Amino acid sequence: MKRNILFILCALVGLNAFAQMAGSTSKSYKIITENPITSTYETGYKGFVEIGGGIGNRYTIGAYTTHGYQFSSFLFTGIGIGVEGAISDSDIRKVFIPIFGELRLNMRNPNTHKNTPFIGTRIGYNMVTDGERGVYFNLFTGYRIPLTYLLAFNFNVGYQLHGGDSELRHLAFVHIGIEF
């Protein structure tokens, strides 16, 4: 008798749980089925980390980070710093440390388009390890590919100018990075 009552109770609990799952239309289920990548691109803090290289007067490799504020789906401004090494004859001859302000504009709304092209500029001050100082200017265009709700892959190409006491260095560059 105890076995039959236990069997009936288990069956009723199982049927009740199955009925709730089958007829469920809760909001949590709908949120899971929406694409989380294009659901919101909010204002607030945003950061970028990039690596890349350039070719011009010399070859360069470098790493950069920018942190700032996303004012809308289209406009980002921030400040950043980088470290670049000028390569000549297979070793690093000079190390550049650019400190810059950045302006970045998305060309399409990331809330309605998954992948978004962008343009941007960096303008600032450039310090060199041998004591030189000068202007830093960077003009770029790129493409943003979201990876998760809060993370995106960036690819950009452009023109870069390093001004020092003795010479100007013009570069074409390619950078890849992560936006968070």
C-alpha positions as a LaTeX table, in Angstrom:
\begin{tabular}{lrrr}
\hline
Residue & $x$ (\AA) & $y$ (\AA) & $z$ (\AA) \\
\hline
Met1 & 0.00 & 0.00 & 0.00 \\
Lys2 & 2.80 & 2.42 & 0.92 \\
Arg3 & 4.48 & 1.64 & $-2.39$ \\
Asn4 & 1.31 & 2.50 & $-4.36$ \\
Ile5 & 0.79 & 5.80 & $-2.53$ \\
Leu6 & 4.45 & 6.76 & $-3.08$ \\
Phe7 & 4.16 & 5.89 & $-6.79$ \\
Ile8 & 0.98 & 7.99 & $-7.20$ \\
Leu9 & 2.56 & 11.00 & $-5.40$ \\
Cys10 & 5.68 & 10.84 & $-7.60$ \\
Ala11 & 3.53 & 10.58 & $-10.73$ \\
Leu12 & 1.40 & 13.57 & $-9.72$ \\
Val13 & 4.46 & 15.74 & $-8.91$ \\
Gly14 & 6.06 & 14.76 & $-12.22$ \\
Leu15 & 2.90 & 15.53 & $-14.21$ \\
Asn16 & 2.52 & 18.88 & $-12.47$ \\
Ala17 & 6.12 & 19.88 & $-13.28$ \\
Phe18 & 5.72 & 18.72 & $-16.91$ \\
Ala19 & 2.48 & 20.70 & $-17.27$ \\
Gln20 & 4.18 & 23.86 & $-16.01$ \\
Met21 & 7.10 & 23.41 & $-18.45$ \\
Ala22 & 4.92 & 22.65 & $-21.47$ \\
Gly23 & 2.61 & 25.64 & $-21.00$ \\
Ser24 & 5.30 & 28.09 & $-19.91$ \\
Thr25 & 5.42 & 31.47 & $-21.65$ \\
Ser26 & 7.28 & 33.34 & $-18.94$ \\
Lys27 & 9.36 & 36.41 & $-19.73$ \\
Ser28 & 12.55 & 34.61 & $-18.74$ \\
Tyr29 & 12.00 & 32.16 & $-21.60$ \\
Lys30 & 11.46 & 35.00 & $-24.07$ \\
Ile31 & 14.62 & 36.80 & $-22.96$ \\
Ile32 & 16.67 & 33.67 & $-23.54$ \\
Thr33 & 15.35 & 33.32 & $-27.09$ \\
Glu34 & 16.16 & 36.94 & $-28.03$ \\
Asn35 & 19.61 & 37.70 & $-29.42$ \\
Pro36 & 21.54 & 39.06 & $-26.41$ \\
Ile37 & 24.22 & 40.60 & $-28.64$ \\
Thr38 & 21.97 & 43.17 & $-30.28$ \\
Ser39 & 19.52 & 43.72 & $-27.42$ \\
Thr40 & 21.16 & 46.79 & $-25.82$ \\
Tyr41 & 24.21 & 48.99 & $-26.32$ \\
Glu42 & 24.07 & 51.19 & $-23.27$ \\
Thr43 & 25.67 & 54.45 & $-22.25$ \\
Gly44 & 28.33 & 54.39 & $-19.57$ \\
Tyr45 & 31.88 & 53.15 & $-19.10$ \\
Lys46 & 33.57 & 51.46 & $-22.07$ \\
Gly47 & 37.13 & 50.21 & $-22.50$ \\
Phe48 & 39.28 & 49.03 & $-25.40$ \\
Val49 & 42.51 & 47.01 & $-25.50$ \\
Glu50 & 44.33 & 46.68 & $-28.83$ \\
Ile51 & 47.53 & 45.31 & $-30.29$ \\
Gly52 & 48.89 & 46.02 & $-33.72$ \\
Gly53 & 51.65 & 46.99 & $-36.03$ \\
Gly54 & 52.49 & 49.58 & $-38.60$ \\
Ile55 & 54.69 & 50.14 & $-41.60$ \\
Gly56 & 56.10 & 53.44 & $-42.80$ \\
Asn57 & 59.42 & 55.13 & $-42.04$ \\
Arg58 & 59.96 & 52.14 & $-39.74$ \\
Tyr59 & 58.10 & 49.05 & $-38.65$ \\
Thr60 & 56.31 & 49.30 & $-35.31$ \\
Ile61 & 54.49 & 46.96 & $-32.96$ \\
Gly62 & 52.45 & 48.13 & $-30.03$ \\
Ala63 & 49.74 & 47.74 & $-27.43$ \\
Tyr64 & 47.12 & 50.36 & $-26.53$ \\
Thr65 & 44.32 & 50.82 & $-24.06$ \\
Thr66 & 41.54 & 53.43 & $-24.03$ \\
His67 & 38.92 & 54.00 & $-21.33$ \\
Gly68 & 36.06 & 56.43 & $-21.41$ \\
Tyr69 & 32.36 & 57.06 & $-21.70$ \\
Gln70 & 29.86 & 55.82 & $-24.28$ \\
Phe71 & 27.47 & 58.80 & $-24.65$ \\
Ser72 & 25.05 & 57.08 & $-27.04$ \\
Ser73 & 24.94 & 54.09 & $-29.37$ \\
Phe74 & 27.05 & 56.14 & $-31.77$ \\
Leu75 & 29.51 & 58.31 & $-29.75$ \\
Phe76 & 32.44 & 57.28 & $-27.52$ \\
Thr77 & 35.12 & 59.55 & $-26.03$ \\
Gly78 & 37.96 & 58.54 & $-23.78$ \\
Ile79 & 41.61 & 58.82 & $-22.89$ \\
Gly80 & 44.30 & 56.25 & $-23.45$ \\
Ile81 & 47.92 & 55.25 & $-23.43$ \\
Gly82 & 50.03 & 53.00 & $-25.60$ \\
Val83 & 53.47 & 51.50 & $-25.90$ \\
Glu84 & 55.05 & 51.10 & $-29.33$ \\
Gly85 & 58.40 & 49.76 & $-30.36$ \\
Ala86 & 60.10 & 50.93 & $-33.56$ \\
Ile87 & 61.79 & 47.94 & $-35.15$ \\
Ser88 & 64.92 & 48.30 & $-37.24$ \\
Asp89 & 67.32 & 45.48 & $-38.14$ \\
Ser90 & 65.34 & 42.93 & $-36.08$ \\
Asp91 & 65.55 & 44.77 & $-32.77$ \\
Ile92 & 63.62 & 47.56 & $-31.10$ \\
Arg93 & 65.42 & 50.88 & $-31.61$ \\
Lys94 & 63.00 & 53.27 & $-29.91$ \\
Val95 & 60.01 & 52.94 & $-27.61$ \\
Phe96 & 57.16 & 55.43 & $-28.05$ \\
Ile97 & 54.61 & 56.11 & $-25.33$ \\
Pro98 & 51.59 & 57.95 & $-26.78$ \\
Ile99 & 49.09 & 59.52 & $-24.37$ \\
Phe100 & 45.92 & 60.54 & $-26.21$ \\
Gly101 & 42.29 & 61.48 & $-26.26$ \\
Glu102 & 40.05 & 59.34 & $-28.47$ \\
Leu103 & 36.80 & 60.01 & $-30.30$ \\
Arg104 & 35.03 & 57.02 & $-31.89$ \\
Leu105 & 31.79 & 57.06 & $-33.93$ \\
Asn106 & 29.76 & 53.97 & $-34.80$ \\
Met107 & 28.42 & 54.27 & $-38.34$ \\
Arg108 & 25.34 & 52.11 & $-37.61$ \\
Asn109 & 23.36 & 51.63 & $-34.45$ \\
Pro110 & 24.73 & 48.54 & $-32.60$ \\
Asn111 & 21.27 & 48.01 & $-31.09$ \\
Thr112 & 19.77 & 47.26 & $-34.51$ \\
His113 & 22.80 & 45.93 & $-36.43$ \\
Lys114 & 24.94 & 43.11 & $-35.11$ \\
Asn115 & 28.21 & 44.12 & $-36.83$ \\
Thr116 & 29.05 & 47.82 & $-36.92$ \\
Pro117 & 31.63 & 49.81 & $-38.89$ \\
Phe118 & 33.22 & 52.76 & $-37.07$ \\
Ile119 & 35.61 & 55.68 & $-37.57$ \\
Gly120 & 37.78 & 57.39 & $-35.00$ \\
Thr121 & 40.71 & 59.58 & $-34.17$ \\
Arg122 & 43.30 & 59.79 & $-31.43$ \\
Ile123 & 45.14 & 63.04 & $-30.75$ \\
Gly124 & 47.75 & 63.47 & $-28.07$ \\
Tyr125 & 51.30 & 63.69 & $-26.88$ \\
Asn126 & 54.10 & 61.28 & $-27.71$ \\
Met127 & 57.07 & 60.54 & $-25.45$ \\
Val128 & 60.08 & 58.61 & $-26.73$ \\
Thr129 & 62.58 & 56.77 & $-24.54$ \\
Asp130 & 65.52 & 58.76 & $-25.94$ \\
Gly131 & 64.01 & 62.00 & $-24.60$ \\
Glu132 & 62.17 & 63.15 & $-27.72$ \\
Arg133 & 58.67 & 64.52 & $-27.38$ \\
Gly134 & 56.06 & 65.46 & $-29.91$ \\
Val135 & 52.61 & 65.12 & $-31.38$ \\
Tyr136 & 50.66 & 61.88 & $-31.74$ \\
Phe137 & 47.86 & 61.66 & $-34.31$ \\
Asn138 & 45.93 & 58.59 & $-35.39$ \\
Leu139 & 43.01 & 58.43 & $-37.85$ \\
Phe140 & 41.31 & 55.04 & $-38.28$ \\
Thr141 & 38.34 & 53.13 & $-39.59$ \\
Gly142 & 37.28 & 49.68 & $-38.48$ \\
Tyr143 & 34.69 & 47.04 & $-37.84$ \\
Arg144 & 33.08 & 45.92 & $-34.56$ \\
Ile145 & 31.92 & 42.30 & $-34.17$ \\
Pro146 & 30.09 & 41.47 & $-30.90$ \\
Leu147 & 31.16 & 38.28 & $-29.14$ \\
Thr148 & 28.88 & 38.38 & $-26.09$ \\
Tyr149 & 26.52 & 40.84 & $-24.44$ \\
Leu150 & 29.41 & 42.92 & $-23.01$ \\
Leu151 & 32.36 & 41.97 & $-25.23$ \\
Ala152 & 33.21 & 42.75 & $-28.87$ \\
Phe153 & 36.10 & 42.15 & $-31.28$ \\
Asn154 & 37.47 & 45.20 & $-33.11$ \\
Phe155 & 39.57 & 45.37 & $-36.27$ \\
Asn156 & 40.83 & 48.72 & $-37.56$ \\
Val157 & 43.24 & 50.19 & $-40.11$ \\
Gly158 & 44.44 & 53.72 & $-40.57$ \\
Tyr159 & 47.10 & 56.40 & $-40.63$ \\
Gln160 & 49.35 & 57.32 & $-37.72$ \\
Leu161 & 51.74 & 60.23 & $-37.23$ \\
His162 & 54.47 & 60.40 & $-34.59$ \\
Gly163 & 56.10 & 63.78 & $-34.25$ \\
Gly164 & 59.39 & 64.05 & $-32.47$ \\
Asp165 & 62.11 & 66.65 & $-32.01$ \\
Ser166 & 64.03 & 65.46 & $-35.06$ \\
Glu167 & 61.57 & 63.84 & $-37.48$ \\
Leu168 & 57.98 & 62.95 & $-38.33$ \\
Arg169 & 57.09 & 59.27 & $-38.63$ \\
His170 & 54.18 & 58.37 & $-40.92$ \\
Leu171 & 52.67 & 54.90 & $-40.62$ \\
Ala172 & 49.89 & 52.79 & $-42.09$ \\
Phe173 & 48.73 & 50.41 & $-39.36$ \\
Val174 & 46.48 & 47.46 & $-38.53$ \\
His175 & 45.11 & 46.91 & $-35.00$ \\
Ile176 & 42.98 & 44.16 & $-33.49$ \\
Gly177 & 41.40 & 44.39 & $-30.08$ \\
Ile178 & 38.69 & 43.74 & $-27.56$ \\
Glu179 & 35.96 & 46.13 & $-26.45$ \\
Phe180 & 34.48 & 45.67 & $-23.00$ \\
\hline
\end{tabular}
